[in-house]
């Protein structure tokens, strides 16, 4: 079924977009380490 659908799409000359959604957003960068947390992480690794 998937192969037949793929072949039908390959042979098609035109396509029409029925719906388009645009979402704008920004991810906030994580906060940097404070000194005590940085010391804990570093001491746990070594």
PDBQT receptor file of N, H, CA, C and O in Angstrom, charges set to zero:
ATOM      1  N   UNK A   1       0.830  -1.197   0.000  1.00  0.00    +0.000 N 
ATOM      2  CA  UNK A   1       0.000   0.000   0.000  1.00  0.00    +0.000 C 
ATOM      3  C   UNK A   1       0.871   1.255   0.000  1.00  0.00    +0.000 C 
ATOM      4  O   UNK A   1       0.584   2.214  -0.716  1.00  0.00    +0.000 OA
ATOM      5  N   UNK A   2       1.931   1.246   0.802  1.00  0.00    +0.000 N 
ATOM      6  H   UNK A   2       2.164   0.466   1.383  1.00  0.00    +0.000 HD
ATOM      7  CA  UNK A   2       2.807   2.413   0.872  1.00  0.00    +0.000 C 
ATOM      8  C   UNK A   2       3.571   2.589  -0.431  1.00  0.00    +0.000 C 
ATOM      9  O   UNK A   2       3.774   3.715  -0.885  1.00  0.00    +0.000 OA
ATOM     10  N   UNK A   3       3.993   1.489  -1.033  1.00  0.00    +0.000 N 
ATOM     11  H   UNK A   3       3.828   0.574  -0.664  1.00  0.00    +0.000 HD
ATOM     12  CA  UNK A   3       4.732   1.571  -2.294  1.00  0.00    +0.000 C 
ATOM     13  C   UNK A   3       3.838   2.111  -3.403  1.00  0.00    +0.000 C 
ATOM     14  O   UNK A   3       4.289   2.898  -4.236  1.00  0.00    +0.000 OA
ATOM     15  N   UNK A   4       2.579   1.697  -3.420  1.00  0.00    +0.000 N 
ATOM     16  H   UNK A   4       2.213   1.059  -2.743  1.00  0.00    +0.000 HD
ATOM     17  CA  UNK A   4       1.645   2.185  -4.432  1.00  0.00    +0.000 C 
ATOM     18  C   UNK A   4       1.395   3.683  -4.252  1.00  0.00    +0.000 C 
ATOM     19  O   UNK A   4       1.310   4.420  -5.234  1.00  0.00    +0.000 OA
ATOM     20  N   UNK A   5       1.279   4.125  -3.020  1.00  0.00    +0.000 N 
ATOM     21  H   UNK A   5       1.348   3.526  -2.222  1.00  0.00    +0.000 HD
ATOM     22  CA  UNK A   5       1.075   5.549  -2.757  1.00  0.00    +0.000 C 
ATOM     23  C   UNK A   5       2.306   6.352  -3.171  1.00  0.00    +0.000 C 
ATOM     24  O   UNK A   5       2.182   7.448  -3.717  1.00  0.00    +0.000 OA
ATOM     25  N   UNK A   6       3.488   5.807  -2.912  1.00  0.00    +0.000 N 
ATOM     26  H   UNK A   6       3.588   4.916  -2.469  1.00  0.00    +0.000 HD
ATOM     27  CA  UNK A   6       4.717   6.486  -3.304  1.00  0.00    +0.000 C 
ATOM     28  C   UNK A   6       4.819   6.602  -4.817  1.00  0.00    +0.000 C 
ATOM     29  O   UNK A   6       5.199   7.654  -5.331  1.00  0.00    +0.000 OA
ATOM     30  N   UNK A   7       4.486   5.541  -5.534  1.00  0.00    +0.000 N 
ATOM     31  H   UNK A   7       4.176   4.687  -5.116  1.00  0.00    +0.000 HD
ATOM     32  CA  UNK A   7       4.518   5.582  -6.995  1.00  0.00    +0.000 C 
ATOM     33  C   UNK A   7       3.504   6.576  -7.547  1.00  0.00    +0.000 C 
ATOM     34  O   UNK A   7       3.790   7.271  -8.523  1.00  0.00    +0.000 OA
ATOM     35  N   UNK A   8       2.333   6.651  -6.941  1.00  0.00    +0.000 N 
ATOM     36  H   UNK A   8       2.101   6.086  -6.149  1.00  0.00    +0.000 HD
ATOM     37  CA  UNK A   8       1.317   7.600  -7.388  1.00  0.00    +0.000 C 
ATOM     38  C   UNK A   8       1.798   9.035  -7.188  1.00  0.00    +0.000 C 
ATOM     39  O   UNK A   8       1.524   9.906  -8.014  1.00  0.00    +0.000 OA
ATOM     40  N   UNK A   9       2.507   9.278  -6.104  1.00  0.00    +0.000 N 
ATOM     41  H   UNK A   9       2.730   8.570  -5.434  1.00  0.00    +0.000 HD
ATOM     42  CA  UNK A   9       3.023  10.617  -5.850  1.00  0.00    +0.000 C 
ATOM     43  C   UNK A   9       4.169  10.967  -6.792  1.00  0.00    +0.000 C 
ATOM     44  O   UNK A   9       4.305  12.120  -7.200  1.00  0.00    +0.000 OA
ATOM     45  N   UNK A  10       4.988   9.987  -7.138  1.00  0.00    +0.000 N 
ATOM     46  H   UNK A  10       4.877   9.050  -6.806  1.00  0.00    +0.000 HD
ATOM     47  CA  UNK A  10       6.108  10.238  -8.043  1.00  0.00    +0.000 C 
ATOM     48  C   UNK A  10       5.614  10.596  -9.443  1.00  0.00    +0.000 C 
ATOM     49  O   UNK A  10       6.227  11.422 -10.120  1.00  0.00    +0.000 OA
ATOM     50  N   UNK A  11       4.520   9.989  -9.882  1.00  0.00    +0.000 N 
ATOM     51  H   UNK A  11       4.022   9.318  -9.333  1.00  0.00    +0.000 HD
ATOM     52  CA  UNK A  11       4.007  10.215 -11.225  1.00  0.00    +0.000 C 
ATOM     53  C   UNK A  11       3.162  11.482 -11.327  1.00  0.00    +0.000 C 
ATOM     54  O   UNK A  11       2.844  11.918 -12.434  1.00  0.00    +0.000 OA
ATOM     55  N   UNK A  12       2.799  12.069 -10.218  1.00  0.00    +0.000 N 
ATOM     56  H   UNK A  12       3.057  11.715  -9.319  1.00  0.00    +0.000 HD
ATOM     57  CA  UNK A  12       1.968  13.266 -10.219  1.00  0.00    +0.000 C 
ATOM     58  C   UNK A  12       2.800  14.482 -10.612  1.00  0.00    +0.000 C 
ATOM     59  O   UNK A  12       3.954  14.609 -10.200  1.00  0.00    +0.000 OA
ATOM     60  N   UNK A  13       2.221  15.363 -11.399  1.00  0.00    +0.000 N 
ATOM     61  H   UNK A  13       1.284  15.259 -11.733  1.00  0.00    +0.000 HD
ATOM     62  CA  UNK A  13       2.922  16.553 -11.867  1.00  0.00    +0.000 C 
ATOM     63  C   UNK A  13       2.710  17.758 -10.953  1.00  0.00    +0.000 C 
ATOM     64  O   UNK A  13       3.585  18.618 -10.856  1.00  0.00    +0.000 OA
ATOM     65  N   UNK A  14       1.563  17.831 -10.283  1.00  0.00    +0.000 N 
ATOM     66  H   UNK A  14       0.852  17.133 -10.362  1.00  0.00    +0.000 HD
ATOM     67  CA  UNK A  14       1.270  18.990  -9.443  1.00  0.00    +0.000 C 
ATOM     68  C   UNK A  14       0.794  18.537  -8.076  1.00  0.00    +0.000 C 
ATOM     69  O   UNK A  14       0.351  17.403  -7.890  1.00  0.00    +0.000 OA
ATOM     70  N   UNK A  15       0.896  19.437  -7.140  1.00  0.00    +0.000 N 
ATOM     71  H   UNK A  15       1.256  20.358  -7.291  1.00  0.00    +0.000 HD
ATOM     72  CA  UNK A  15       0.403  19.182  -5.790  1.00  0.00    +0.000 C 
ATOM     73  C   UNK A  15      -0.211  20.472  -5.265  1.00  0.00    +0.000 C 
ATOM     74  O   UNK A  15       0.199  21.566  -5.654  1.00  0.00    +0.000 OA
ATOM     75  N   UNK A  16      -1.180  20.342  -4.393  1.00  0.00    +0.000 N 
ATOM     76  H   UNK A  16      -1.513  19.454  -4.077  1.00  0.00    +0.000 HD
ATOM     77  CA  UNK A  16      -1.843  21.497  -3.804  1.00  0.00    +0.000 C 
ATOM     78  C   UNK A  16      -1.790  21.380  -2.291  1.00  0.00    +0.000 C 
ATOM     79  O   UNK A  16      -2.154  20.347  -1.728  1.00  0.00    +0.000 OA
ATOM     80  N   UNK A  17      -1.337  22.439  -1.635  1.00  0.00    +0.000 N 
ATOM     81  H   UNK A  17      -1.041  23.278  -2.092  1.00  0.00    +0.000 HD
ATOM     82  CA  UNK A  17      -1.329  22.470  -0.175  1.00  0.00    +0.000 C 
ATOM     83  C   UNK A  17      -2.721  22.854   0.300  1.00  0.00    +0.000 C 
ATOM     84  O   UNK A  17      -3.248  23.898  -0.085  1.00  0.00    +0.000 OA
ATOM     85  N   UNK A  18      -3.304  22.028   1.119  1.00  0.00    +0.000 N 
ATOM     86  H   UNK A  18      -2.876  21.180   1.432  1.00  0.00    +0.000 HD
ATOM     87  CA  UNK A  18      -4.651  22.283   1.618  1.00  0.00    +0.000 C 
ATOM     88  C   UNK A  18      -4.606  23.158   2.863  1.00  0.00    +0.000 C 
ATOM     89  O   UNK A  18      -5.452  24.033   3.047  1.00  0.00    +0.000 OA
ATOM     90  N   UNK A  19      -3.628  22.922   3.704  1.00  0.00    +0.000 N 
ATOM     91  H   UNK A  19      -2.941  22.212   3.555  1.00  0.00    +0.000 HD
ATOM     92  CA  UNK A  19      -3.552  23.667   4.954  1.00  0.00    +0.000 C 
ATOM     93  C   UNK A  19      -2.088  23.902   5.311  1.00  0.00    +0.000 C 
ATOM     94  O   UNK A  19      -1.240  23.029   5.128  1.00  0.00    +0.000 OA
ATOM     95  N   UNK A  20      -1.811  25.099   5.823  1.00  0.00    +0.000 N 
ATOM     96  H   UNK A  20      -2.500  25.809   5.972  1.00  0.00    +0.000 HD
ATOM     97  CA  UNK A  20      -0.461  25.439   6.257  1.00  0.00    +0.000 C 
ATOM     98  C   UNK A  20      -0.560  26.075   7.627  1.00  0.00    +0.000 C 
ATOM     99  O   UNK A  20      -1.347  26.998   7.838  1.00  0.00    +0.000 OA
ATOM    100  N   UNK A  21       0.240  25.580   8.556  1.00  0.00    +0.000 N 
ATOM    101  H   UNK A  21       0.879  24.830   8.384  1.00  0.00    +0.000 HD
ATOM    102  CA  UNK A  21       0.278  26.161   9.894  1.00  0.00    +0.000 C 
ATOM    103  C   UNK A  21       1.683  26.674  10.156  1.00  0.00    +0.000 C 
ATOM    104  O   UNK A  21       2.667  25.966   9.942  1.00  0.00    +0.000 OA
ATOM    105  N   UNK A  22       1.766  27.904  10.617  1.00  0.00    +0.000 N 
ATOM    106  H   UNK A  22       0.967  28.480  10.791  1.00  0.00    +0.000 HD
ATOM    107  CA  UNK A  22       3.054  28.508  10.947  1.00  0.00    +0.000 C 
ATOM    108  C   UNK A  22       3.061  28.804  12.438  1.00  0.00    +0.000 C 
ATOM    109  O   UNK A  22       2.156  29.452  12.963  1.00  0.00    +0.000 OA
ATOM    110  N   UNK A  23       4.088  28.322  13.101  1.00  0.00    +0.000 N 
ATOM    111  H   UNK A  23       4.823  27.795  12.674  1.00  0.00    +0.000 HD
ATOM    112  CA  UNK A  23       4.203  28.544  14.537  1.00  0.00    +0.000 C 
ATOM    113  C   UNK A  23       5.566  29.157  14.817  1.00  0.00    +0.000 C 
ATOM    114  O   UNK A  23       6.605  28.567  14.521  1.00  0.00    +0.000 OA
ATOM    115  N   UNK A  24       5.541  30.333  15.384  1.00  0.00    +0.000 N 
ATOM    116  H   UNK A  24       4.697  30.812  15.625  1.00  0.00    +0.000 HD
ATOM    117  CA  UNK A  24       6.797  30.988  15.733  1.00  0.00    +0.000 C 
ATOM    118  C   UNK A  24       7.001  30.880  17.233  1.00  0.00    +0.000 C 
ATOM    119  O   UNK A  24       6.082  31.094  18.022  1.00  0.00    +0.000 OA
ATOM    120  N   UNK A  25       8.195  30.551  17.597  1.00  0.00    +0.000 N 
ATOM    121  H   UNK A  25       8.942  30.377  16.955  1.00  0.00    +0.000 HD
ATOM    122  CA  UNK A  25       8.496  30.442  19.012  1.00  0.00    +0.000 C 
ATOM    123  C   UNK A  25       9.992  30.465  19.226  1.00  0.00    +0.000 C 
ATOM    124  O   UNK A  25      10.775  30.238  18.304  1.00  0.00    +0.000 OA
ATOM    125  N   UNK A  26      10.362  30.737  20.427  1.00  0.00    +0.000 N 
ATOM    126  H   UNK A  26       9.725  30.922  21.175  1.00  0.00    +0.000 HD
ATOM    127  CA  UNK A  26      11.776  30.748  20.761  1.00  0.00    +0.000 C 
ATOM    128  C   UNK A  26      11.974  29.908  22.007  1.00  0.00    +0.000 C 
ATOM    129  O   UNK A  26      11.227  30.019  22.979  1.00  0.00    +0.000 OA
ATOM    130  N   UNK A  27      12.989  29.072  21.960  1.00  0.00    +0.000 N 
ATOM    131  H   UNK A  27      13.596  28.982  21.170  1.00  0.00    +0.000 HD
ATOM    132  CA  UNK A  27      13.350  28.307  23.142  1.00  0.00    +0.000 C 
ATOM    133  C   UNK A  27      14.318  29.140  23.968  1.00  0.00    +0.000 C 
ATOM    134  O   UNK A  27      15.224  29.783  23.439  1.00  0.00    +0.000 OA
ATOM    135  N   UNK A  28      14.110  29.112  25.244  1.00  0.00    +0.000 N 
ATOM    136  H   UNK A  28      13.374  28.589  25.674  1.00  0.00    +0.000 HD
ATOM    137  CA  UNK A  28      14.964  29.877  26.135  1.00  0.00    +0.000 C 
ATOM    138  C   UNK A  28      16.195  29.037  26.461  1.00  0.00    +0.000 C 
ATOM    139  O   UNK A  28      16.079  27.848  26.757  1.00  0.00    +0.000 OA
ATOM    140  N   UNK A  29      17.348  29.644  26.407  1.00  0.00    +0.000 N 
ATOM    141  H   UNK A  29      17.442  30.610  26.166  1.00  0.00    +0.000 HD
ATOM    142  CA  UNK A  29      18.585  28.938  26.732  1.00  0.00    +0.000 C 
ATOM    143  C   UNK A  29      18.588  28.574  28.213  1.00  0.00    +0.000 C 
ATOM    144  O   UNK A  29      18.059  29.322  29.035  1.00  0.00    +0.000 OA
ATOM    145  N   UNK A  30      19.179  27.434  28.557  1.00  0.00    +0.000 N 
ATOM    146  H   UNK A  30      19.609  26.826  27.889  1.00  0.00    +0.000 HD
ATOM    147  CA  UNK A  30      19.234  27.068  29.974  1.00  0.00    +0.000 C 
ATOM    148  C   UNK A  30      20.117  28.046  30.751  1.00  0.00    +0.000 C 
ATOM    149  O   UNK A  30      21.049  28.636  30.204  1.00  0.00    +0.000 OA
ATOM    150  N   UNK A  31      19.810  28.198  32.005  1.00  0.00    +0.000 N 
ATOM    151  H   UNK A  31      19.053  27.719  32.450  1.00  0.00    +0.000 HD
ATOM    152  CA  UNK A  31      20.592  29.106  32.831  1.00  0.00    +0.000 C 
ATOM    153  C   UNK A  31      21.993  28.540  33.036  1.00  0.00    +0.000 C 
ATOM    154  O   UNK A  31      22.153  27.323  33.125  1.00  0.00    +0.000 OA
ATOM    155  N   UNK A  32      22.999  29.386  33.113  1.00  0.00    +0.000 N 
ATOM    156  H   UNK A  32      22.869  30.375  33.041  1.00  0.00    +0.000 HD
ATOM    157  CA  UNK A  32      24.357  28.895  33.354  1.00  0.00    +0.000 C 
ATOM    158  C   UNK A  32      24.488  28.377  34.787  1.00  0.00    +0.000 C 
ATOM    159  O   UNK A  32      23.649  28.656  35.643  1.00  0.00    +0.000 OA
ATOM    160  N   UNK A  33      25.550  27.623  35.027  1.00  0.00    +0.000 N 
ATOM    161  H   UNK A  33      26.232  27.396  34.332  1.00  0.00    +0.000 HD
ATOM    162  CA  UNK A  33      25.788  27.097  36.370  1.00  0.00    +0.000 C 
ATOM    163  C   UNK A  33      26.091  28.236  37.338  1.00  0.00    +0.000 C 
ATOM    164  O   UNK A  33      26.771  29.201  36.990  1.00  0.00    +0.000 OA
ATOM    165  N   UNK A  34      25.574  28.106  38.557  1.00  0.00    +0.000 N 
ATOM    166  H   UNK A  34      25.022  27.322  38.839  1.00  0.00    +0.000 HD
ATOM    167  CA  UNK A  34      26.109  28.964  39.600  1.00  0.00    +0.000 C 
ATOM    168  C   UNK A  34      27.335  28.242  40.168  1.00  0.00    +0.000 C 
ATOM    169  O   UNK A  34      27.539  27.066  39.870  1.00  0.00    +0.000 OA
ATOM    170  N   UNK A  35      28.128  28.897  40.952  1.00  0.00    +0.000 N 
ATOM    171  H   UNK A  35      27.962  29.853  41.194  1.00  0.00    +0.000 HD
ATOM    172  CA  UNK A  35      29.419  28.353  41.359  1.00  0.00    +0.000 C 
ATOM    173  C   UNK A  35      29.279  27.059  42.153  1.00  0.00    +0.000 C 
ATOM    174  O   UNK A  35      30.045  26.121  41.937  1.00  0.00    +0.000 OA
ATOM    175  N   UNK A  36      28.322  26.994  43.061  1.00  0.00    +0.000 N 
ATOM    176  H   UNK A  36      27.699  27.757  43.237  1.00  0.00    +0.000 HD
ATOM    177  CA  UNK A  36      28.190  25.791  43.889  1.00  0.00    +0.000 C 
ATOM    178  C   UNK A  36      27.764  24.585  43.059  1.00  0.00    +0.000 C 
ATOM    179  O   UNK A  36      28.267  23.483  43.279  1.00  0.00    +0.000 OA
ATOM    180  N   UNK A  37      26.860  24.766  42.121  1.00  0.00    +0.000 N 
ATOM    181  H   UNK A  37      26.451  25.661  41.941  1.00  0.00    +0.000 HD
ATOM    182  CA  UNK A  37      26.441  23.655  41.264  1.00  0.00    +0.000 C 
ATOM    183  C   UNK A  37      27.579  23.220  40.363  1.00  0.00    +0.000 C 
ATOM    184  O   UNK A  37      27.764  22.024  40.141  1.00  0.00    +0.000 OA
ATOM    185  N   UNK A  38      28.337  24.155  39.844  1.00  0.00    +0.000 N 
ATOM    186  H   UNK A  38      28.187  25.128  40.024  1.00  0.00    +0.000 HD
ATOM    187  CA  UNK A  38      29.487  23.831  39.005  1.00  0.00    +0.000 C 
ATOM    188  C   UNK A  38      30.506  23.012  39.788  1.00  0.00    +0.000 C 
ATOM    189  O   UNK A  38      31.058  22.048  39.257  1.00  0.00    +0.000 OA
ATOM    190  N   UNK A  39      30.759  23.374  41.025  1.00  0.00    +0.000 N 
ATOM    191  H   UNK A  39      30.310  24.157  41.456  1.00  0.00    +0.000 HD
ATOM    192  CA  UNK A  39      31.697  22.622  41.855  1.00  0.00    +0.000 C 
ATOM    193  C   UNK A  39      31.184  21.213  42.117  1.00  0.00    +0.000 C 
ATOM    194  O   UNK A  39      31.966  20.262  42.104  1.00  0.00    +0.000 OA
ATOM    195  N   UNK A  40      29.881  21.061  42.354  1.00  0.00    +0.000 N 
ATOM    196  H   UNK A  40      29.246  21.834  42.364  1.00  0.00    +0.000 HD
ATOM    197  CA  UNK A  40      29.312  19.736  42.591  1.00  0.00    +0.000 C 
ATOM    198  C   UNK A  40      29.464  18.843  41.364  1.00  0.00    +0.000 C 
ATOM    199  O   UNK A  40      29.853  17.682  41.486  1.00  0.00    +0.000 OA
ATOM    200  N   UNK A  41      29.162  19.375  40.193  1.00  0.00    +0.000 N 
ATOM    201  H   UNK A  41      28.846  20.318  40.094  1.00  0.00    +0.000 HD
ATOM    202  CA  UNK A  41      29.246  18.595  38.960  1.00  0.00    +0.000 C 
ATOM    203  C   UNK A  41      30.686  18.199  38.679  1.00  0.00    +0.000 C 
ATOM    204  O   UNK A  41      30.960  17.052  38.325  1.00  0.00    +0.000 OA
ATOM    205  N   UNK A  42      31.602  19.136  38.832  1.00  0.00    +0.000 N 
ATOM    206  H   UNK A  42      31.380  20.068  39.119  1.00  0.00    +0.000 HD
ATOM    207  CA  UNK A  42      33.012  18.839  38.559  1.00  0.00    +0.000 C 
ATOM    208  C   UNK A  42      33.575  17.840  39.556  1.00  0.00    +0.000 C 
ATOM    209  O   UNK A  42      34.338  16.955  39.169  1.00  0.00    +0.000 OA
ATOM    210  N   UNK A  43      33.221  17.958  40.822  1.00  0.00    +0.000 N 
ATOM    211  H   UNK A  43      32.601  18.677  41.136  1.00  0.00    +0.000 HD
ATOM    212  CA  UNK A  43      33.752  17.027  41.814  1.00  0.00    +0.000 C 
ATOM    213  C   UNK A  43      33.157  15.637  41.633  1.00  0.00    +0.000 C 
ATOM    214  O   UNK A  43      33.796  14.647  41.989  1.00  0.00    +0.000 OA
ATOM    215  N   UNK A  44      31.957  15.544  41.093  1.00  0.00    +0.000 N 
ATOM    216  H   UNK A  44      31.438  16.348  40.804  1.00  0.00    +0.000 HD
ATOM    217  CA  UNK A  44      31.354  14.230  40.852  1.00  0.00    +0.000 C 
ATOM    218  C   UNK A  44      32.035  13.514  39.695  1.00  0.00    +0.000 C 
ATOM    219  O   UNK A  44      32.043  12.284  39.652  1.00  0.00    +0.000 OA
ATOM    220  N   UNK A  45      32.610  14.268  38.750  1.00  0.00    +0.000 N 
ATOM    221  H   UNK A  45      32.604  15.267  38.785  1.00  0.00    +0.000 HD
ATOM    222  CA  UNK A  45      33.263  13.655  37.598  1.00  0.00    +0.000 C 
ATOM    223  C   UNK A  45      34.683  13.223  37.907  1.00  0.00    +0.000 C 
ATOM    224  O   UNK A  45      35.203  12.325  37.245  1.00  0.00    +0.000 OA
ATOM    225  N   UNK A  46      35.332  13.840  38.901  1.00  0.00    +0.000 N 
ATOM    226  H   UNK A  46      34.910  14.569  39.439  1.00  0.00    +0.000 HD
ATOM    227  CA  UNK A  46      36.738  13.528  39.177  1.00  0.00    +0.000 C 
ATOM    228  C   UNK A  46      36.938  13.028  40.568  1.00  0.00    +0.000 C 
ATOM    229  O   UNK A  46      38.065  12.721  40.958  1.00  0.00    +0.000 OA
TER     230      UNK A  46
